[in-house]
Amino acid sequence: MNHPDAVSEFVRYVAGHPEQIRLDEAALLLARTEYPDLDLPAQLARLDALAARAKCDPSQPPPANIANLNQLLFEEENFSGNEAEYDDPRNSYLNDVLDRKLGIPITLSLVYQEVARRRGLPVVGVSFPGHFIVKYLAESGEILLDPYHRGAILSLQDCEEKLKAQFGADAEFRPSFLMASSPKQTLTRMLNNLKGSYFRRKNFPKVLMMIEMALAIDASSRQEIHDRGMIYFLLRRYDKAMGDLQAYLKASPPDDPQIREVRTMMHRIRALHN
């Protein structure tokens, strides 16, 4: 399998019925764009084996299940956040996270969520701004957890403090920030992380690949169309760049702050053609 095949496989998978999309499988299909020979059943079996060791059961009180999950993943297995190389693309590939026991909030949350799912526990991802977390849907109320910080339980105040630390003191906390993240929403955020990581490395073909996969999830995303146009420009594929930038302008409201930048780029493309 080569990279275009891996992208096509991912595109076919996410085109299926939303309820049939499994986050672990989709994340591994994403990883195949970097590791074309990745053995998906073998990687899924690693998660199965982890879950088999978790001393968890839906009939137990949620605090006991959380403690046992944390014991397995962070004490016995030593999964941890990669503070030293946070921007390393390997932090976004599930197989690498399982190999290295290092990740970023979203991939550590993915491991946490998938091990919990295999034990029948109601743990879902939460696409909190700037820091992905999970929540345990207990009958007594939702319990917010941070797998990047060893499964620490978070209060609403903790979440508000995280938001302000990331986005400034004026950032306004909203309850919607704690809504469950669907598999497609989680995958989009993973792709966005990789897009940024590869852009900072000036690996524009990889950036384009991530954008194409994100557009397979949401073909109407104005931001992805904008970004693809900009990447096409950097790759000197000017006709394609112009097409995307024109499509972006057509779909944008008049007060879009990116319109000026897009028009400037289109002017540059026309000048190159003269």
N, C-alpha and C positions, 0 to 999 in steps of 0.2 A: 504494500500500500504506500502511495506517495502522498505528499501534502494535499494536492487537489482532491484526491480520493477521500482523505480524512475530512476535509471540509464538506464534501458532498454527503458523506455519511452522517455528519453532525446535522447538516441542513435537513436531511430526510427524517432524522430522529425527532427533531424539534417541531417538524411539520405535523407530527401525529397528534392524537387527542391529548389535550393538556393533562388529563388524569392518568394517562399512560406514560407520561414522562417521569422517569426516575432520576433524581438528582445525581446519584452516584454514577449511573451509566452515562448520563449526559456529560458529567464532568470528565469522565475517562475518555469519552469520544473527543472532547475538547483537547485533552492531553495528547491524543493521537496526532494532532497537527504538529506537535513537537517530537513525539515518539511514535512514528508510523507503525512500528511492529509491536506496539503495546498489546499484551494479552489481557483482554478485558475480563474474561472469566477468572483468571488467576488473581487479578487485582480485586475483583469483587469478593473472591474467597478470602482475601486478607481481612476485609471488613467483617465477613462472616465469622472468621476465627477470633477477631477481637471481641465481637459481640457475644460469642459463646463463652467468653471468660468473664463477662460482666455479671456481677451478682445482683441482677435487677429483675424485677417482676412487677407488672402493672398493679398487682394486688398489694404491693408494699406501699408505705407512705412515700410521697414524692421526695421528702428530704433524704430518706434512706437511699432511694434510687440515685439521686443526684450525688450523694456522697460516694456511692459505689462506682458510678461512672467516672467521677473525678479521681478516685483512687486508681482505677485501671488506666485511664488515659494520661494522667499527669504525674502520678507517683510511680506506677509500675512501668508504663511505656515511655514516660518522659516527653510527651508532646509539649512543645513550647512555642512561643512567639519568636520569630526571627528578628530580633531588635537590631542585630549587627548588620544584616543585609535585607532590610525590609522590602526593598525594591527589586530583589532578585526574582526573575520570572518563575523560577522553580517553586517559589512559595505559592504559586497559583495553579500548579499542576498536581492533581490528587495523588498520582503515583509517586511523585517526588516527596510530597508531604508524608506519605506512608513510609517511604524509604528513609528520609532524613529526620523525621519527627519534628520538623520545623515548618511553620506556615505563618500566614497572616490571619486576621480575624475571620475572614470569610471561609477560608479553607479549613481552619481548625474547627469552626462552627459546623462545616459540612461533615467532617469526621464525627463530631459529637452527635449531630443530628442523625447520621446514618447508623451509628452504633445503637443509639437509642431506639430508632425505628425497628431495627432487627430484634429488639427486646420487647417490642410492643408498647413503648413509652411515647406519650404524646408530646414530643419535642419538635418544635418548628423553628425555622430560621427567621430572623428579624433584620431587615435591611436598614438598620439605624444609620443615620447620616454619619459618614466618616469612620464608623466602627461597627462592623457586622456582629450581631450577637444571636443568641437563641432564647426561646422561652419554653418552659414546661407548663403545659395546660392542665394544671391541677384543678380539682373540683372546688377547692377553697379559693382559687384565684391563680392568675398567671405568675410564674416565678421566672424572673429575668436572670439570665446566666451569661457570663463572659468567658468563652473557651480560650480566648487569647490570654486571659489572666487566670488560667488554671481552673476554670469553671466557677469563678467567684459569683456569688449572688449579688445582684444589683438592685438598688432601690430606685424609685423614680428620681430622687434627688441626685443619685449617682449618674443617672442617664443625662440629666440636665447639665451637670457639671462636665461630663464628657463632651456634650454638644458645645458648650461655651469654650472649653479648652481648645476644641478643634476649629470653631468658626468665629470666636470672639464673644465678648460679654453681651453684645446686643442680640445674639442668636436666640430665637424664640422657640421654646420646646412645644411640640405639638403631639397629642396622643396618637395621631396617625403614624408617627415615626416608629411606633411599637407594633404596627400591624404585621401579621405573618407574611413572609416573602414566599411567593410561588416559585416553583422550580425555574420557570422562565425568567422571573425577576432576578433570582439569584445568579443564574447563568449570565444574564446581561451585565450584572455588576462584576462578575469574574472576568468577562471579556473586556470590560472597561478598564479594569485594573491592568490586564495584560497589554491593552492598547497603550496605556500611559507608560508602562514599563518599557515597552519596545520603542515607543516614540522617543523617550529620553535617551535610548541607546542608538537612535537614528536608524533603526532597522525598519524602514518604511514598508517593505514588502510584508513583514510580519504584522505591522499595524493594519495594513489593508486587509489581511486575512481575518483579523479579529473584527474589523468593521463589517466585512461580508457576513460573518457568522452572526453578529448582532442584528444585522438587517434581516437575516433569516428568521429571527425571533420576532422582530417588529419592523416590517418593511416600510412603515410610514414614519419612522423616527427621523425628524428633521435634523437632529444633532448628528446622527450617524451619516446622513446624506451630506451635510456640511463638511464633516470631518473627512469623508471619503473624497470629496472634491479637493480639499486641501492636500491630502496625501497624493492624489493623482497629480496635482501640480508639482509636488516635490519629486515625484517619479517621472516628471516630464511627459506625462500622458495628458497633454493639454486639452484635446478634444473631449475626453472623458471628464476632465476637471470642469470644463465649461458647462457640460451637460448637467453635472451634479449641482454646480453653483446656481445655474439658472433655475433648476428644480427647487432648490432651497429658497431662493428669492420668491418664487411663485407661491410657495406654501407658507411664507412668513408673514406675520402681522407687521403693520407699518412701524411699530415701536420696538421691533426686535433690535437689540443693541449690536448684533453681529452683521447687520445688513451693510453697514459702511465698510467693514473689513472685506466682505464678500465682493462688493462692487469694486473695491480697490484691486482685489485679486483678479477679477474678470478683466479689468482694464489692463493689467500686466500681461494677461494671456493674449489679449488682442494686439498689444504692442509687440509681443514676440512673434506674432503671425505676420506682421507688416514688414 
